[in-house]
Amino acid sequence: MSVPAFLVATGVQFQLNALFASATNLARVPILLAALLLARGLPALLYKSLATRRQRLAAGFLRATSLSFLVVAGQIGVELHLLRPAVYAALVAAGLLSLLLFPLTALTLLRAAEVEPRDLLAAAS
């Protein structure tokens, strides 16, 4: 399911105005993005079956992408009054950014790994 279809199907109400209401709310986005990377991506560095460190890093970025869990957990938190709407908006924003940035970073790492051996061979000749 694509991201827009998921957001419509779940009835997500992304409150952009709550996110931009204060600098504190906006500052939560990179913190939550880093937390996603640490909590979900860091375990990928332990993958011994992947040959290179670059592949493990790429796997970590791919594992760290998340939206559905953040949306559902955030909505439950708001409904139970455990989470403010501004924090929920920051969670969703971090999730959306993870879907955009982390796969691009992983692909960049993997493409750089593909180019490296050819460059070494070209330099040797």
Backbone hydrogen bonds, N-H to C=O, Kabsch-Sander energy under -0.5 kcal/mol:
donor,donor_aa,acceptor,acceptor_aa,energy
6,F,2,S,-2.5
7,L,3,V,-2.7
8,V,4,P,-2.3
9,A,5,A,-2.8
10,T,6,F,-2.2
11,G,7,L,-0.6
11,G,8,V,-0.6
12,V,7,L,-2.0
14,F,12,V,-0.7
15,Q,13,Q,-0.8
16,L,14,F,-1.4
19,L,15,Q,-1.5
20,F,16,L,-2.1
21,A,18,A,-0.6
22,S,19,L,-0.5
26,L,22,S,-1.7
27,A,23,A,-2.4
28,R,24,T,-1.0
28,R,25,N,-0.6
29,V,26,L,-1.1
31,I,27,A,-1.0
32,L,28,R,-3.0
33,L,29,V,-2.4
34,A,30,P,-2.4
35,A,31,I,-2.2
36,L,32,L,-2.3
37,L,33,L,-2.0
38,L,34,A,-2.5
39,A,35,A,-3.0
40,R,36,L,-2.6
41,G,36,L,-0.8
41,G,37,L,-1.1
42,L,37,L,-1.1
42,L,38,L,-0.7
44,A,41,G,-1.4
45,L,42,L,-1.8
46,L,43,P,-1.6
47,Y,44,A,-1.7
48,K,46,L,-0.6
56,R,52,T,-1.8
57,L,53,R,-2.5
58,A,54,R,-2.4
59,A,55,Q,-2.4
60,G,56,R,-2.0
61,F,57,L,-2.1
62,L,58,A,-2.3
63,R,59,A,-2.5
64,A,60,G,-1.5
65,T,62,L,-0.8
71,V,67,L,-2.7
72,V,68,S,-2.5
73,A,69,F,-2.9
74,G,70,L,-2.1
75,Q,71,V,-2.5
76,I,72,V,-2.3
77,G,73,A,-2.3
78,V,74,G,-2.4
79,E,75,Q,-2.6
80,L,76,I,-2.1
81,H,78,V,-1.4
82,L,77,G,-3.0
83,L,77,G,-1.5
88,Y,84,R,-2.2
89,A,85,P,-2.4
90,A,86,A,-1.8
91,L,87,V,-2.3
92,V,88,Y,-2.5
93,A,89,A,-2.5
94,A,90,A,-2.5
95,G,91,L,-2.4
96,L,92,V,-2.8
97,L,93,A,-2.6
98,S,94,A,-2.3
99,L,95,G,-1.6
100,L,96,L,-1.2
101,L,97,L,-3.5
102,F,98,S,-1.1
104,L,100,L,-0.7
105,T,101,L,-2.3
106,A,102,F,-2.5
107,L,103,P,-2.7
108,T,104,L,-2.2
109,L,105,T,-2.4
110,L,106,A,-2.4
111,R,107,L,-2.8
112,A,108,T,-2.3
113,A,109,L,-1.6
114,E,110,L,-1.5
115,V,111,R,-1.9
116,E,112,A,-1.9
118,R,114,E,-0.6
119,D,115,V,-2.0
120,L,116,E,-2.0
121,L,117,P,-2.0
122,A,118,R,-2.3
123,A,119,D,-2.0
124,A,120,L,-1.5
125,S,121,L,-1.0
